[in-house]
Amino acid sequence: MKAGRGVVAVDPKVIPLGSKVYVPGYGVAIAADTGGAIKGGRLDVCVDSVSEAYSWGVRNVTVYVLE
């Protein structure tokens, strides 16, 4: 899956790839990517611009697995 809004990187040991998740403040997304720094309860959201990434920053949120 191409990276873009609605795609999040997860640790597949915690959230299986392909899962639909809800991230408060971001919305519904698909767990379709992994990353070297994404371990355990970390999640990386894909946004449309650098300014949006800085605006999002680092947050502590409760992520809900929908499917």
HTML snippet that shows the backbone in 3Dmol.js (N, CA, C, O; Angstrom):
<script src="https://3Dmol.org/build/3Dmol-min.js"></script>
<div id="view" style="width:600px;height:400px;position:relative"></div>
<script>
const pdb = `
ATOM      1  N   MET A   1       0.855  -1.178   0.000  1.00  0.00           N
ATOM      2  CA  MET A   1       0.000   0.000   0.000  1.00  0.00           C
ATOM      3  C   MET A   1       0.895   1.233   0.000  1.00  0.00           C
ATOM      4  O   MET A   1       1.872   1.294   0.746  1.00  0.00           O
ATOM      5  N   LYS A   2       0.571   2.193  -0.817  1.00  0.00           N
ATOM      6  CA  LYS A   2       1.346   3.426  -0.897  1.00  0.00           C
ATOM      7  C   LYS A   2       1.120   4.268   0.360  1.00  0.00           C
ATOM      8  O   LYS A   2      -0.005   4.392   0.844  1.00  0.00           O
ATOM      9  N   ALA A   3       2.197   4.839   0.875  1.00  0.00           N
ATOM     10  CA  ALA A   3       2.093   5.691   2.057  1.00  0.00           C
ATOM     11  C   ALA A   3       1.301   6.955   1.714  1.00  0.00           C
ATOM     12  O   ALA A   3       1.466   7.535   0.641  1.00  0.00           O
ATOM     13  N   GLY A   4       0.458   7.359   2.626  1.00  0.00           N
ATOM     14  CA  GLY A   4      -0.367   8.553   2.455  1.00  0.00           C
ATOM     15  C   GLY A   4      -1.330   8.651   3.625  1.00  0.00           C
ATOM     16  O   GLY A   4      -1.354   7.790   4.505  1.00  0.00           O
ATOM     17  N   ARG A   5      -2.123   9.715   3.621  1.00  0.00           N
ATOM     18  CA  ARG A   5      -3.103   9.893   4.694  1.00  0.00           C
ATOM     19  C   ARG A   5      -3.966   8.644   4.799  1.00  0.00           C
ATOM     20  O   ARG A   5      -4.444   8.108   3.799  1.00  0.00           O
ATOM     21  N   GLY A   6      -4.152   8.198   6.024  1.00  0.00           N
ATOM     22  CA  GLY A   6      -4.963   6.997   6.258  1.00  0.00           C
ATOM     23  C   GLY A   6      -4.148   5.726   6.396  1.00  0.00           C
ATOM     24  O   GLY A   6      -4.701   4.638   6.564  1.00  0.00           O
ATOM     25  N   VAL A   7      -2.825   5.867   6.322  1.00  0.00           N
ATOM     26  CA  VAL A   7      -1.931   4.724   6.503  1.00  0.00           C
ATOM     27  C   VAL A   7      -1.093   4.982   7.752  1.00  0.00           C
ATOM     28  O   VAL A   7      -0.570   6.081   7.934  1.00  0.00           O
ATOM     29  N   VAL A   8      -0.966   3.981   8.607  1.00  0.00           N
ATOM     30  CA  VAL A   8      -0.138   4.110   9.800  1.00  0.00           C
ATOM     31  C   VAL A   8       0.871   2.973   9.853  1.00  0.00           C
ATOM     32  O   VAL A   8       0.626   1.872   9.360  1.00  0.00           O
ATOM     33  N   ALA A   9       2.015   3.270  10.465  1.00  0.00           N
ATOM     34  CA  ALA A   9       3.039   2.252  10.693  1.00  0.00           C
ATOM     35  C   ALA A   9       2.879   1.722  12.105  1.00  0.00           C
ATOM     36  O   ALA A   9       2.688   2.489  13.049  1.00  0.00           O
ATOM     37  N   VAL A  10       2.959   0.409  12.244  1.00  0.00           N
ATOM     38  CA  VAL A  10       2.742  -0.240  13.537  1.00  0.00           C
ATOM     39  C   VAL A  10       3.786  -1.332  13.745  1.00  0.00           C
ATOM     40  O   VAL A  10       4.504  -1.708  12.819  1.00  0.00           O
ATOM     41  N   ASP A  11       3.857  -1.827  14.960  1.00  0.00           N
ATOM     42  CA  ASP A  11       4.614  -3.032  15.257  1.00  0.00           C
ATOM     43  C   ASP A  11       3.642  -4.189  15.022  1.00  0.00           C
ATOM     44  O   ASP A  11       2.666  -4.324  15.760  1.00  0.00           O
ATOM     45  N   PRO A  12       3.889  -5.033  14.002  1.00  0.00           N
ATOM     46  CA  PRO A  12       2.936  -6.108  13.698  1.00  0.00           C
ATOM     47  C   PRO A  12       2.784  -7.140  14.810  1.00  0.00           C
ATOM     48  O   PRO A  12       1.870  -7.963  14.760  1.00  0.00           O
ATOM     49  N   LYS A  13       3.670  -7.112  15.820  1.00  0.00           N
ATOM     50  CA  LYS A  13       3.499  -7.994  16.980  1.00  0.00           C
ATOM     51  C   LYS A  13       2.392  -7.468  17.888  1.00  0.00           C
ATOM     52  O   LYS A  13       1.830  -8.216  18.688  1.00  0.00           O
ATOM     53  N   VAL A  14       2.079  -6.174  17.758  1.00  0.00           N
ATOM     54  CA  VAL A  14       1.053  -5.542  18.596  1.00  0.00           C
ATOM     55  C   VAL A  14      -0.251  -5.358  17.819  1.00  0.00           C
ATOM     56  O   VAL A  14      -1.323  -5.707  18.313  1.00  0.00           O
ATOM     57  N   ILE A  15      -0.162  -4.816  16.620  1.00  0.00           N
ATOM     58  CA  ILE A  15      -1.330  -4.611  15.755  1.00  0.00           C
ATOM     59  C   ILE A  15      -1.030  -5.283  14.425  1.00  0.00           C
ATOM     60  O   ILE A  15      -0.083  -4.887  13.745  1.00  0.00           O
ATOM     61  N   PRO A  16      -1.804  -6.285  14.033  1.00  0.00           N
ATOM     62  CA  PRO A  16      -1.530  -6.993  12.777  1.00  0.00           C
ATOM     63  C   PRO A  16      -1.632  -6.068  11.562  1.00  0.00           C
ATOM     64  O   PRO A  16      -2.515  -5.213  11.488  1.00  0.00           O
ATOM     65  N   LEU A  17      -0.709  -6.256  10.610  1.00  0.00           N
ATOM     66  CA  LEU A  17      -0.782  -5.490   9.374  1.00  0.00           C
ATOM     67  C   LEU A  17      -2.109  -5.772   8.686  1.00  0.00           C
ATOM     68  O   LEU A  17      -2.593  -6.904   8.694  1.00  0.00           O
ATOM     69  N   GLY A  18      -2.689  -4.748   8.099  1.00  0.00           N
ATOM     70  CA  GLY A  18      -3.986  -4.872   7.444  1.00  0.00           C
ATOM     71  C   GLY A  18      -5.156  -4.529   8.340  1.00  0.00           C
ATOM     72  O   GLY A  18      -6.291  -4.441   7.872  1.00  0.00           O
ATOM     73  N   SER A  19      -4.892  -4.331   9.627  1.00  0.00           N
ATOM     74  CA  SER A  19      -5.966  -3.987  10.568  1.00  0.00           C
ATOM     75  C   SER A  19      -6.463  -2.570  10.327  1.00  0.00           C
ATOM     76  O   SER A  19      -5.694  -1.683   9.958  1.00  0.00           O
ATOM     77  N   LYS A  20      -7.739  -2.373  10.539  1.00  0.00           N
ATOM     78  CA  LYS A  20      -8.316  -1.031  10.507  1.00  0.00           C
ATOM     79  C   LYS A  20      -8.285  -0.516  11.940  1.00  0.00           C
ATOM     80  O   LYS A  20      -8.724  -1.203  12.862  1.00  0.00           O
ATOM     81  N   VAL A  21      -7.764   0.701  12.125  1.00  0.00           N
ATOM     82  CA  VAL A  21      -7.639   1.273  13.463  1.00  0.00           C
ATOM     83  C   VAL A  21      -8.250   2.670  13.489  1.00  0.00           C
ATOM     84  O   VAL A  21      -8.376   3.332  12.459  1.00  0.00           O
ATOM     85  N   TYR A  22      -8.621   3.098  14.682  1.00  0.00           N
ATOM     86  CA  TYR A  22      -9.084   4.473  14.894  1.00  0.00           C
ATOM     87  C   TYR A  22      -8.077   5.158  15.810  1.00  0.00           C
ATOM     88  O   TYR A  22      -7.802   4.687  16.913  1.00  0.00           O
ATOM     89  N   VAL A  23      -7.526   6.287  15.333  1.00  0.00           N
ATOM     90  CA  VAL A  23      -6.572   7.076  16.100  1.00  0.00           C
ATOM     91  C   VAL A  23      -7.242   8.412  16.423  1.00  0.00           C
ATOM     92  O   VAL A  23      -7.489   9.204  15.514  1.00  0.00           O
ATOM     93  N   PRO A  24      -7.543   8.682  17.701  1.00  0.00           N
ATOM     94  CA  PRO A  24      -8.182   9.950  18.057  1.00  0.00           C
ATOM     95  C   PRO A  24      -7.363  11.142  17.562  1.00  0.00           C
ATOM     96  O   PRO A  24      -6.147  11.193  17.747  1.00  0.00           O
ATOM     97  N   GLY A  25      -8.037  12.085  16.940  1.00  0.00           N
ATOM     98  CA  GLY A  25      -7.382  13.264  16.396  1.00  0.00           C
ATOM     99  C   GLY A  25      -6.886  13.071  14.976  1.00  0.00           C
ATOM    100  O   GLY A  25      -6.514  14.038  14.311  1.00  0.00           O
ATOM    101  N   TYR A  26      -6.876  11.833  14.504  1.00  0.00           N
ATOM    102  CA  TYR A  26      -6.411  11.504  13.151  1.00  0.00           C
ATOM    103  C   TYR A  26      -7.530  10.870  12.334  1.00  0.00           C
ATOM    104  O   TYR A  26      -7.764  11.253  11.188  1.00  0.00           O
ATOM    105  N   GLY A  27      -8.213   9.905  12.923  1.00  0.00           N
ATOM    106  CA  GLY A  27      -9.313   9.239  12.239  1.00  0.00           C
ATOM    107  C   GLY A  27      -9.040   7.764  12.019  1.00  0.00           C
ATOM    108  O   GLY A  27      -8.198   7.162  12.684  1.00  0.00           O
ATOM    109  N   VAL A  28      -9.766   7.200  11.074  1.00  0.00           N
ATOM    110  CA  VAL A  28      -9.641   5.777  10.747  1.00  0.00           C
ATOM    111  C   VAL A  28      -8.467   5.606   9.791  1.00  0.00           C
ATOM    112  O   VAL A  28      -8.267   6.414   8.885  1.00  0.00           O
ATOM    113  N   ALA A  29      -7.700   4.552  10.002  1.00  0.00           N
ATOM    114  CA  ALA A  29      -6.532   4.287   9.169  1.00  0.00           C
ATOM    115  C   ALA A  29      -6.324   2.783   9.042  1.00  0.00           C
ATOM    116  O   ALA A  29      -6.926   1.983   9.759  1.00  0.00           O
ATOM    117  N   ILE A  30      -5.449   2.427   8.102  1.00  0.00           N
ATOM    118  CA  ILE A  30      -5.075   1.033   7.891  1.00  0.00           C
ATOM    119  C   ILE A  30      -3.630   0.848   8.366  1.00  0.00           C
ATOM    120  O   ILE A  30      -2.747   1.628   8.010  1.00  0.00           O
ATOM    121  N   ALA A  31      -3.404  -0.181   9.164  1.00  0.00           N
ATOM    122  CA  ALA A  31      -2.058  -0.520   9.620  1.00  0.00           C
ATOM    123  C   ALA A  31      -1.365  -1.248   8.471  1.00  0.00           C
ATOM    124  O   ALA A  31      -1.513  -2.460   8.314  1.00  0.00           O
ATOM    125  N   ALA A  32      -0.603  -0.494   7.666  1.00  0.00           N
ATOM    126  CA  ALA A  32      -0.043  -1.079   6.451  1.00  0.00           C
ATOM    127  C   ALA A  32       1.451  -0.837   6.287  1.00  0.00           C
ATOM    128  O   ALA A  32       1.990  -1.021   5.196  1.00  0.00           O
ATOM    129  N   ASP A  33       2.123  -0.428   7.353  1.00  0.00           N
ATOM    130  CA  ASP A  33       3.546  -0.131   7.250  1.00  0.00           C
ATOM    131  C   ASP A  33       4.215  -0.481   8.570  1.00  0.00           C
ATOM    132  O   ASP A  33       3.557  -0.582   9.606  1.00  0.00           O
ATOM    133  N   THR A  34       5.529  -0.664   8.522  1.00  0.00           N
ATOM    134  CA  THR A  34       6.325  -0.870   9.730  1.00  0.00           C
ATOM    135  C   THR A  34       7.495   0.106   9.648  1.00  0.00           C
ATOM    136  O   THR A  34       7.682   0.765   8.625  1.00  0.00           O
ATOM    137  N   GLY A  35       8.256   0.198  10.686  1.00  0.00           N
ATOM    138  CA  GLY A  35       9.412   1.078  10.661  1.00  0.00           C
ATOM    139  C   GLY A  35      10.396   0.664  11.731  1.00  0.00           C
ATOM    140  O   GLY A  35      10.029   0.001  12.701  1.00  0.00           O
ATOM    141  N   GLY A  36      11.648   1.054  11.556  1.00  0.00           N
ATOM    142  CA  GLY A  36      12.689   0.667  12.495  1.00  0.00           C
ATOM    143  C   GLY A  36      12.446   1.145  13.912  1.00  0.00           C
ATOM    144  O   GLY A  36      12.799   0.458  14.871  1.00  0.00           O
ATOM    145  N   ALA A  37      11.840   2.331  14.052  1.00  0.00           N
ATOM    146  CA  ALA A  37      11.606   2.897  15.388  1.00  0.00           C
ATOM    147  C   ALA A  37      10.225   2.539  15.930  1.00  0.00           C
ATOM    148  O   ALA A  37       9.877   2.939  17.041  1.00  0.00           O
ATOM    149  N   ILE A  38       9.443   1.798  15.168  1.00  0.00           N
ATOM    150  CA  ILE A  38       8.083   1.458  15.578  1.00  0.00           C
ATOM    151  C   ILE A  38       8.125   0.113  16.301  1.00  0.00           C
ATOM    152  O   ILE A  38       8.024  -0.946  15.683  1.00  0.00           O
ATOM    153  N   LYS A  39       8.275   0.181  17.601  1.00  0.00           N
ATOM    154  CA  LYS A  39       8.348  -1.020  18.436  1.00  0.00           C
ATOM    155  C   LYS A  39       7.328  -0.913  19.556  1.00  0.00           C
ATOM    156  O   LYS A  39       7.136   0.162  20.124  1.00  0.00           O
ATOM    157  N   GLY A  40       6.678  -2.010  19.873  1.00  0.00           N
ATOM    158  CA  GLY A  40       5.719  -2.033  20.978  1.00  0.00           C
ATOM    159  C   GLY A  40       4.520  -1.149  20.705  1.00  0.00           C
ATOM    160  O   GLY A  40       3.892  -1.251  19.652  1.00  0.00           O
ATOM    161  N   GLY A  41       4.208  -0.292  21.643  1.00  0.00           N
ATOM    162  CA  GLY A  41       3.010   0.543  21.555  1.00  0.00           C
ATOM    163  C   GLY A  41       3.162   1.810  20.730  1.00  0.00           C
ATOM    164  O   GLY A  41       2.291   2.678  20.784  1.00  0.00           O
ATOM    165  N   ARG A  42       4.234   1.941  19.973  1.00  0.00           N
ATOM    166  CA  ARG A  42       4.411   3.134  19.124  1.00  0.00           C
ATOM    167  C   ARG A  42       3.635   2.980  17.827  1.00  0.00           C
ATOM    168  O   ARG A  42       3.403   1.871  17.345  1.00  0.00           O
ATOM    169  N   LEU A  43       3.242   4.111  17.278  1.00  0.00           N
ATOM    170  CA  LEU A  43       2.496   4.151  16.028  1.00  0.00           C
ATOM    171  C   LEU A  43       2.946   5.392  15.283  1.00  0.00           C
ATOM    172  O   LEU A  43       3.190   6.424  15.908  1.00  0.00           O
ATOM    173  N   ASP A  44       3.061   5.325  13.978  1.00  0.00           N
ATOM    174  CA  ASP A  44       3.473   6.468  13.168  1.00  0.00           C
ATOM    175  C   ASP A  44       2.363   6.743  12.156  1.00  0.00           C
ATOM    176  O   ASP A  44       2.030   5.880  11.343  1.00  0.00           O
ATOM    177  N   VAL A  45       1.795   7.942  12.209  1.00  0.00           N
ATOM    178  CA  VAL A  45       0.725   8.307  11.281  1.00  0.00           C
ATOM    179  C   VAL A  45       1.317   8.999  10.067  1.00  0.00           C
ATOM    180  O   VAL A  45       2.302   9.728  10.183  1.00  0.00           O
ATOM    181  N   CYS A  46       0.730   8.776   8.917  1.00  0.00           N
ATOM    182  CA  CYS A  46       1.175   9.425   7.688  1.00  0.00           C
ATOM    183  C   CYS A  46       0.285  10.644   7.452  1.00  0.00           C
ATOM    184  O   CYS A  46      -0.943  10.547   7.454  1.00  0.00           O
ATOM    185  N   VAL A  47       0.925  11.786   7.249  1.00  0.00           N
ATOM    186  CA  VAL A  47       0.191  13.029   6.997  1.00  0.00           C
ATOM    187  C   VAL A  47       0.617  13.593   5.648  1.00  0.00           C
ATOM    188  O   VAL A  47       1.545  13.083   5.020  1.00  0.00           O
ATOM    189  N   ASP A  48      -0.063  14.647   5.204  1.00  0.00           N
ATOM    190  CA  ASP A  48       0.137  15.164   3.857  1.00  0.00           C
ATOM    191  C   ASP A  48       1.276  16.167   3.703  1.00  0.00           C
ATOM    192  O   ASP A  48       1.719  16.407   2.580  1.00  0.00           O
ATOM    193  N   SER A  49       1.761  16.757   4.787  1.00  0.00           N
ATOM    194  CA  SER A  49       2.787  17.787   4.649  1.00  0.00           C
ATOM    195  C   SER A  49       3.684  17.825   5.882  1.00  0.00           C
ATOM    196  O   SER A  49       3.344  17.292   6.938  1.00  0.00           O
ATOM    197  N   VAL A  50       4.820  18.460   5.722  1.00  0.00           N
ATOM    198  CA  VAL A  50       5.757  18.623   6.835  1.00  0.00           C
ATOM    199  C   VAL A  50       5.125  19.475   7.926  1.00  0.00           C
ATOM    200  O   VAL A  50       5.281  19.186   9.113  1.00  0.00           O
ATOM    201  N   SER A  51       4.415  20.522   7.529  1.00  0.00           N
ATOM    202  CA  SER A  51       3.790  21.395   8.535  1.00  0.00           C
ATOM    203  C   SER A  51       2.732  20.636   9.328  1.00  0.00           C
ATOM    204  O   SER A  51       2.574  20.861  10.528  1.00  0.00           O
ATOM    205  N   GLU A  52       2.011  19.743   8.666  1.00  0.00           N
ATOM    206  CA  GLU A  52       1.015  18.938   9.370  1.00  0.00           C
ATOM    207  C   GLU A  52       1.702  17.962  10.331  1.00  0.00           C
ATOM    208  O   GLU A  52       1.184  17.688  11.413  1.00  0.00           O
ATOM    209  N   ALA A  53       2.859  17.441   9.937  1.00  0.00           N
ATOM    210  CA  ALA A  53       3.614  16.535  10.813  1.00  0.00           C
ATOM    211  C   ALA A  53       4.072  17.281  12.070  1.00  0.00           C
ATOM    212  O   ALA A  53       3.959  16.760  13.180  1.00  0.00           O
ATOM    213  N   TYR A  54       4.592  18.502  11.892  1.00  0.00           N
ATOM    214  CA  TYR A  54       5.007  19.299  13.057  1.00  0.00           C
ATOM    215  C   TYR A  54       3.806  19.654  13.919  1.00  0.00           C
ATOM    216  O   TYR A  54       3.905  19.671  15.146  1.00  0.00           O
ATOM    217  N   SER A  55       2.686  19.935  13.294  1.00  0.00           N
ATOM    218  CA  SER A  55       1.471  20.261  14.038  1.00  0.00           C
ATOM    219  C   SER A  55       0.986  19.061  14.845  1.00  0.00           C
ATOM    220  O   SER A  55       0.551  19.214  15.987  1.00  0.00           O
ATOM    221  N   TRP A  56       1.060  17.863  14.256  1.00  0.00           N
ATOM    222  CA  TRP A  56       0.658  16.638  14.956  1.00  0.00           C
ATOM    223  C   TRP A  56       1.615  16.376  16.110  1.00  0.00           C
ATOM    224  O   TRP A  56       1.179  16.088  17.224  1.00  0.00           O
ATOM    225  N   GLY A  57       2.920  16.474  15.853  1.00  0.00           N
ATOM    226  CA  GLY A  57       3.925  16.282  16.899  1.00  0.00           C
ATOM    227  C   GLY A  57       3.964  14.864  17.426  1.00  0.00           C
ATOM    228  O   GLY A  57       3.713  13.906  16.695  1.00  0.00           O
ATOM    229  N   VAL A  58       4.279  14.743  18.697  1.00  0.00           N
ATOM    230  CA  VAL A  58       4.291  13.463  19.398  1.00  0.00           C
ATOM    231  C   VAL A  58       3.151  13.492  20.393  1.00  0.00           C
ATOM    232  O   VAL A  58       3.048  14.415  21.200  1.00  0.00           O
ATOM    233  N   ARG A  59       2.302  12.491  20.339  1.00  0.00           N
ATOM    234  CA  ARG A  59       1.128  12.449  21.215  1.00  0.00           C
ATOM    235  C   ARG A  59       0.990  11.079  21.863  1.00  0.00           C
ATOM    236  O   ARG A  59       1.423  10.061  21.323  1.00  0.00           O
ATOM    237  N   ASN A  60       0.379  11.092  23.028  1.00  0.00           N
ATOM    238  CA  ASN A  60      -0.022   9.845  23.670  1.00  0.00           C
ATOM    239  C   ASN A  60      -1.523   9.711  23.461  1.00  0.00           C
ATOM    240  O   ASN A  60      -2.301  10.524  23.960  1.00  0.00           O
ATOM    241  N   VAL A  61      -1.925   8.687  22.725  1.00  0.00           N
ATOM    242  CA  VAL A  61      -3.342   8.453  22.457  1.00  0.00           C
ATOM    243  C   VAL A  61      -3.651   6.979  22.648  1.00  0.00           C
ATOM    244  O   VAL A  61      -2.750   6.140  22.639  1.00  0.00           O
ATOM    245  N   THR A  62      -4.922   6.670  22.819  1.00  0.00           N
ATOM    246  CA  THR A  62      -5.381   5.286  22.861  1.00  0.00           C
ATOM    247  C   THR A  62      -5.852   4.928  21.458  1.00  0.00           C
ATOM    248  O   THR A  62      -6.753   5.571  20.919  1.00  0.00           O
ATOM    249  N   VAL A  63      -5.247   3.911  20.870  1.00  0.00           N
ATOM    250  CA  VAL A  63      -5.594   3.475  19.520  1.00  0.00           C
ATOM    251  C   VAL A  63      -6.571   2.308  19.625  1.00  0.00           C
ATOM    252  O   VAL A  63      -6.373   1.385  20.416  1.00  0.00           O
ATOM    253  N   TYR A  64      -7.630   2.363  18.817  1.00  0.00           N
ATOM    254  CA  TYR A  64      -8.659   1.323  18.837  1.00  0.00           C
ATOM    255  C   TYR A  64      -8.563   0.485  17.564  1.00  0.00           C
ATOM    256  O   TYR A  64      -8.627   1.023  16.459  1.00  0.00           O
ATOM    257  N   VAL A  65      -8.411  -0.821  17.716  1.00  0.00           N
ATOM    258  CA  VAL A  65      -8.397  -1.730  16.576  1.00  0.00           C
ATOM    259  C   VAL A  65      -9.846  -2.035  16.236  1.00  0.00           C
ATOM    260  O   VAL A  65     -10.589  -2.558  17.067  1.00  0.00           O
ATOM    261  N   LEU A  66     -10.249  -1.703  15.000  1.00  0.00           N
ATOM    262  CA  LEU A  66     -11.638  -1.880  14.574  1.00  0.00           C
ATOM    263  C   LEU A  66     -11.856  -3.243  13.932  1.00  0.00           C
ATOM    264  O   LEU A  66     -12.921  -3.835  14.107  1.00  0.00           O
ATOM    265  N   GLU A  67     -10.882  -3.755  13.197  1.00  0.00           N
ATOM    266  CA  GLU A  67     -10.998  -5.072  12.548  1.00  0.00           C
ATOM    267  C   GLU A  67      -9.675  -5.780  12.588  1.00  0.00           C
ATOM    268  O   GLU A  67      -9.561  -6.902  12.094  1.00  0.00           O
TER     269      GLU A  67
END
`;
const viewer = $3Dmol.createViewer("view");
viewer.addModel(pdb, "pdb");
viewer.setStyle({}, {cartoon: {color: "spectrum"}});
viewer.zoomTo();
viewer.render();
</script>
